[in-house]
Amino acid sequence: MYIVGGYIKTMAGEDIKDGCIRIADGKIAEIGERERIVFHPAPHERVIEIQDGLIMPGIIEAHCHMGITEEKKGMEGDDCNETVDPITPYLRAVDAINTMDAAFDDAVRAGITSAMIGPGSSNVVGGQFAFLKTRGRRVDDLVVKAPAAMKVAFGENPKVNYSGHNKSPSTRMAIAAMLREELTKAVAYAKQKKKAADNGEAFEEDFRMECWLPVLRREIPLKAHVHRVDDIFTAVRIAREFRLKMTLDHCSEGHMIAKELAEEGFPAIVGPDLASRNKIEVQNMAFKTVGVLNQAGVMTAITTDHPVSLIQSLPLCAGLAVKSGLALEEGYKAITIHPAIICGVDDRVGSLEVGKDADIAVFTGNPMEVFTRTLYTIIDGQVVYEAGKAEDAQADA
C-alpha cells in the first residue's frame, strides 16, 4: 500500500511536504518526499492519495482503562479494581480487557492506534498493565507488550477504599509501608531464585512473586498513581530506594515541583485535566501542568484516563495543553513519540520510520483542533477506519 501526498509529521526529525509512504507486511518500508520514492504499485495494490491532509503516527494513549471499565455496563462490565486485597501485583489486565467495548471503536475513529491499559488505583498494588493496539476482537492478537508496567497507587483512592473496611491502608504512611514491604519480599524472592539457579538447585516458583521480577530487572516501570506533591515525592523516594523505573501518572501538582522532578528524571503522564475536580487531591489540576513540566525538562505525555475523560478527547486534551502554554510541537510529541518512549514501545510505534509498525493517522488538519476530522486510521498496515465508508455504513444502518 502507498500513501501519497499530504504533509507528513514523522515525529522522527524533519516534516515532509508532499510525501510518500510505502507499506509492506504491516511495516513502513519507505518514507520520504514523493519525488524521491520509486512509485511502482503492484496490481490491485491500494494507493491512498491525500491532497491537503496531515499524516502522522497513530495517536497513543499512555494510561487508560478502556475495555476493563466498559461503558454503559455498570458492575457487570467493571473489572478495574479487585477491592478485597490492597496488594494484587499478580493480576493481569489482559485477562479483563473486553475489546468489544465501544471505546475501542471511538479510539480508532479518533486516530488513536494504541493504548496502555490496566487496573485502577483502589489498591496499593493493582496489577499489570498491557500495551495494546486498538482494533481487533482477540486481545491476545493486539498485545504489543504485556506486562508493560506494574500499577501502584498513592493518596486518596487506596485510603478511601480500605479505611471503611477497618483494615490498612487508612493513611498515607500505611500505603508507603505496605508497598515497601511487598518490594522487600520481592527482592528477597529474586535473590533466592538466583541463588538456587547459581547452585543448580531446584526452586519452586511463587506465582505471586514472579510478576515482580521484570520490575526489579528494570524491564518495566512502576506505574504510580500520584496527584499531590507529597504523594509524588513518596513515589520517587520508594523508586529510588529500590532502584526502579517509574512513571508518574496524573501528576496533577507536578507544575508546583517541576524543577525537582526534572532533576529526578522520571517521566510524567499528565491528566485527566478534562474532568471535574471531584477529589481534594486534584484541586490544583490544570492544563498548564504539561507545559510547565515539559519546559522544565520532564518528558511528558497526556492521558484521558478513560473513562474519566472519553478516549476520543485525547487529541483535544493535547490542544488545551497547547492553549495553556505547551509548545505546539511538544503537543504532537505528547500524544505520539513521548508516550511510546515512556511505555517502552518506541521501537515499534510513536513515529513514522522505516521498519516500524505502519500505525498511521490521517487528518484534515491538526488533530488538536476541534473541527479537525479523521480521514484514515491505519493499524499494522491495514485501513481500519475510512471516513466516507464509515459514514455511509452508519447511514445504511
C-alpha positions in Angstrom: 0.0 0.0 0.0 1.1 3.6 -0.7 0.1 6.8 0.9 0.9 9.6 -1.5 0.8 13.4 -0.9 -0.2 15.4 2.1 2.0 16.8 4.9 3.8 14.1 6.9 4.8 14.7 10.5 7.2 11.8 11.1 8.0 12.7 14.8 11.5 11.5 13.9 13.1 14.6 12.6 12.1 16.8 9.7 8.5 17.0 8.4 7.9 16.0 4.8 5.9 18.1 2.4 4.2 16.2 -0.4 5.4 12.9 0.9 5.1 9.3 0.1 4.9 6.2 2.4 5.2 2.7 1.2 3.8 0.0 3.5 4.7 -3.7 3.2 3.9 -6.6 5.6 2.4 -4.2 8.1 5.6 -2.1 8.4 6.8 1.1 6.9 9.0 0.1 4.0 9.9 3.6 2.6 9.1 7.1 3.6 10.2 10.4 2.1 9.4 13.1 -0.5 7.1 11.8 -3.2 9.6 12.6 -6.0 12.4 10.6 -4.3 10.5 7.3 -3.8 10.1 5.0 -6.8 6.4 4.6 -7.2 5.5 1.2 -8.6 2.3 -0.2 -7.1 1.6 -3.8 -7.8 -1.7 -4.8 -9.5 -4.5 -4.4 -7.0 -2.2 -2.7 -4.5 -4.0 0.2 -2.8 -2.9 3.7 -3.2 -4.3 6.4 -0.9 -4.0 9.9 -2.3 -4.0 12.8 0.2 -4.5 16.3 -1.1 -4.3 18.7 1.9 -4.3 16.3 4.8 -1.9 15.8 7.7 -0.3 12.4 8.0 1.2 11.4 11.4 1.9 8.5 13.6 -1.1 6.9 15.2 -2.0 8.7 18.4 -1.1 6.8 21.7 -3.0 6.8 25.0 -0.4 6.3 27.7 -2.8 5.4 30.6 -6.4 4.3 30.5 -8.9 1.7 31.5 -10.9 1.1 28.3 -12.3 -2.4 27.9 -11.6 -3.1 31.6 -14.1 -0.5 32.7 -16.6 -0.8 30.0 -19.0 2.0 29.1 -22.7 1.5 29.8 -22.2 -1.8 31.6 -22.2 -1.0 35.3 -20.9 -3.6 37.7 -21.1 -6.3 35.0 -18.6 -4.5 32.9 -16.3 -3.1 35.6 -13.3 -5.2 36.2 -10.9 -2.4 37.0 -10.2 -2.9 40.8 -10.1 -6.0 42.9 -11.1 -4.3 46.0 -10.8 -7.0 48.6 -7.0 -7.1 48.9 -4.7 -4.0 48.8 -1.8 -5.9 47.3 -2.6 -7.7 44.0 0.5 -7.5 41.7 -0.3 -10.8 40.1 -3.4 -9.5 38.3 -3.1 -9.1 34.6 -5.1 -6.6 32.6 -5.2 -8.8 29.5 -7.5 -11.2 31.4 -10.1 -8.5 31.9 -10.0 -6.3 28.7 -13.1 -6.6 26.5 -12.1 -5.4 23.1 -15.8 -5.2 22.1 -16.1 -2.2 24.4 -17.4 0.8 22.3 -14.4 2.8 23.5 -12.1 0.8 21.1 -14.1 1.9 18.1 -14.2 5.5 19.4 -10.4 5.4 19.7 -9.9 4.2 16.2 -12.2 6.9 14.8 -10.1 9.5 16.6 -6.8 8.2 15.1 -5.7 6.5 18.3 -4.0 3.3 17.3 -2.6 2.0 20.6 -3.1 2.4 24.3 -1.7 1.4 27.7 -4.5 -0.3 29.6 -4.6 -1.7 33.1 -6.1 -1.8 36.6 -7.3 1.2 38.6 -6.0 2.8 41.7 -8.1 1.4 44.6 -5.2 -0.9 45.6 -1.7 -0.1 46.8 -0.6 -2.5 44.1 -3.2 -3.0 41.4 -1.6 -5.4 38.9 0.0 -5.4 35.5 -0.8 -3.1 32.6 -0.7 -4.1 28.9 0.1 -2.1 25.8 -2.3 -2.9 23.0 -3.3 -1.9 19.5 -6.9 -0.6 19.4 -8.5 -2.7 16.7 -9.3 -6.4 16.8 -11.5 -8.9 18.6 -9.0 -11.2 20.4 -7.0 -9.3 22.9 -4.0 -11.7 22.6 -3.6 -10.5 18.9 -3.5 -6.9 20.0 -0.7 -7.1 22.6 2.4 -5.1 21.8 3.9 -5.6 25.3 2.5 -7.4 28.4 3.3 -6.9 31.1 4.1 -3.4 30.3 4.0 -1.8 33.8 3.1 -2.5 37.4 0.4 -0.3 38.8 0.9 1.2 42.2 -1.2 3.9 43.9 -0.7 6.6 46.5 -3.1 9.0 48.1 -6.9 9.1 48.4 -8.0 6.1 46.4 -6.4 3.3 48.5 -7.3 5.2 51.7 -10.9 5.6 50.8 -11.3 2.0 49.7 -9.8 0.3 52.7 -10.3 2.7 55.6 -14.1 1.9 55.5 -13.2 -1.8 55.8 -11.4 -1.3 59.1 -8.2 -2.5 57.6 -5.0 -1.0 56.2 -4.2 1.2 54.5 -6.1 4.1 56.1 -3.2 6.5 56.0 -0.5 7.5 53.5 2.1 6.1 55.9 0.5 2.7 55.6 0.4 2.9 51.8 4.1 3.5 51.6 4.9 0.9 54.2 2.8 -1.8 52.5 4.5 -1.1 49.2 7.9 -1.2 50.8 7.1 -4.5 52.5 5.9 -6.0 49.2 9.0 -4.8 47.3 11.3 -6.1 50.1 9.7 -9.6 49.8 10.1 -9.4 46.0 13.8 -8.5 46.3 14.3 -11.5 48.7 12.5 -13.8 46.4 14.6 -12.7 43.4 17.8 -13.3 45.4 16.6 -16.8 46.5 15.7 -17.7 42.9 19.1 -16.5 41.6 21.0 -18.4 44.3 19.2 -21.6 43.5 19.9 -21.2 39.8 23.6 -20.4 40.5 23.9 -23.6 42.7 21.9 -25.8 40.3 19.3 -26.3 42.9 15.5 -26.9 42.4 13.4 -23.8 43.1 9.6 -23.7 43.4 8.3 -20.5 41.7 5.8 -18.4 43.6 3.1 -17.1 41.2 2.5 -14.1 43.4 6.2 -13.1 43.4 7.2 -13.9 39.8 5.4 -10.8 38.5 7.8 -8.6 40.3 10.9 -9.9 38.5 10.6 -7.7 35.4 10.1 -4.7 37.6 13.2 -5.4 39.6 15.2 -6.0 36.4 14.0 -2.6 35.2 12.4 -4.1 32.2 9.1 -2.5 33.0 8.3 0.5 35.3 6.2 1.1 38.3 3.1 3.0 37.1 2.5 5.3 40.0 -0.9 6.9 40.5 0.0 10.2 42.1 -1.7 13.6 42.3 -0.5 15.6 45.2 3.1 16.9 45.7 3.6 14.8 48.8 2.4 11.6 47.1 4.7 12.3 44.1 7.7 12.6 46.3 6.8 9.5 48.3 6.7 7.6 45.0 10.0 9.0 44.0 11.5 8.1 47.4 10.5 4.5 47.1 11.5 4.1 43.5 15.0 5.4 44.4 15.2 3.1 47.5 14.6 0.1 45.3 16.4 1.4 42.1 13.3 1.1 39.9 12.0 2.7 36.8 8.8 4.6 37.3 6.2 6.8 35.5 4.4 9.5 37.4 0.8 9.1 36.3 -1.6 12.0 36.6 1.0 14.2 38.4 -1.7 16.9 39.0 0.5 19.1 41.1 3.6 18.4 39.1 3.8 22.1 38.0 4.5 23.1 41.6 7.7 21.0 41.7 8.7 20.9 38.0 12.4 21.7 38.7 12.7 18.9 41.3 11.0 16.4 39.0 13.3 17.3 36.1 16.3 16.6 38.4 14.8 13.2 39.4 14.4 12.1 35.7 11.1 10.2 35.9 8.6 10.9 33.1 5.1 12.2 33.7 1.8 11.1 32.1 -0.5 14.1 32.9 -4.3 14.2 33.1 -7.2 13.7 33.0 -7.5 17.5 33.0 -10.7 17.4 31.1 -12.6 16.3 34.2 -14.1 17.8 37.3 -12.0 18.4 40.5 -14.1 15.9 42.3 -11.4 15.0 44.9 -9.4 17.0 47.3 -6.1 15.8 45.8 -7.0 17.1 42.3 -7.9 20.6 43.4 -4.8 22.0 41.7 -5.0 20.1 38.4 -4.8 22.3 35.3 -3.9 22.0 31.6 -0.9 24.2 32.2 0.8 21.3 34.1 2.0 19.6 30.9 3.7 22.7 29.6 5.4 23.6 32.9 6.8 20.2 33.3 7.9 20.0 29.7 9.6 23.3 29.8 11.5 22.2 32.9 12.8 19.2 31.1 10.4 16.4 32.2 9.3 14.0 29.4 5.6 14.3 29.3 2.6 12.5 27.8 -1.1 13.3 28.0 -3.8 11.0 29.2 -7.6 10.9 29.3 -7.6 8.2 31.9 -10.6 6.9 30.0 -13.4 6.6 31.1 -12.8 9.5 33.4 -12.5 11.6 30.2 -13.5 9.9 27.0 -10.7 8.3 25.0 -11.6 10.2 21.8 -10.9 13.5 23.6 -7.2 12.8 23.8 -6.0 15.0 20.9 -8.3 17.8 22.2 -6.7 17.5 25.6 -3.4 18.0 23.9 -4.8 21.1 22.2 -6.0 22.5 25.5 -2.5 21.9 26.9 -1.0 23.8 24.0 -3.5 26.6 24.6 -2.3 26.7 28.2 1.4 27.0 27.3 2.7 23.8 25.9 4.7 24.3 22.7 2.7 23.1 19.6 5.4 20.6 18.6 5.6 19.3 22.1 1.8 18.8 21.9 2.3 16.4 19.0 5.1 14.6 20.9 2.9 14.3 24.0 0.4 12.0 22.1 2.9 10.2 19.8 6.6 9.6 20.4 6.7 10.6 24.1 4.1 8.0 25.2 5.8 5.5 23.0 9.1 6.1 24.8 7.5 6.2 28.3 5.6 3.0 27.7 8.7 1.2 26.3 7.4 0.6 22.8 9.1 3.2 20.8 10.9 0.5 18.8 7.5 -0.2 17.1 5.3 2.9 17.4 5.3 6.6 18.0 7.0 7.8 14.9 6.9 7.2 11.2 10.2 5.5 10.4 11.3 2.6 8.2 10.9 -0.7 10.0 8.3 0.5 12.5 4.7 -0.7 12.6 2.5 1.0 9.9 0.3 2.7 12.5 -0.8 5.9 10.8 -3.5 8.5 11.3 -4.5 10.9 8.5 -6.4 14.1 9.4 -7.9 17.1 7.7 -5.5 19.2 9.7 -4.1 19.5 13.2 -6.0 16.9 15.3 -5.6 19.1 18.4 -8.2 21.5 16.8 -11.8 20.7 17.5 -13.1 20.9 13.9 -10.4 18.5 12.5 -11.8 15.2 11.2 -10.1 11.9 10.9 -9.8 10.7 7.3 -8.0 7.4 7.8 -6.7 5.3 10.6 -4.3 2.6 9.7 -3.0 -0.1 12.1 -0.3 -2.6 11.1 -0.7 -1.5 7.5 -4.5 -2.2 7.4 -7.1 0.6 6.9 -9.3 0.2 10.0 -11.2 3.5 9.6 -12.0 5.4 6.5 -14.2 8.5 6.9 -16.5 8.2 3.9 -17.1 4.5 4.2 -17.8 4.6 7.9 -20.3 7.4 7.5 -22.0 5.5 4.7 -22.2 2.4 6.8 -23.8 4.4 9.7 -26.3 5.9 7.3 -27.3 2.5 6.0 -27.7 1.1 9.5 
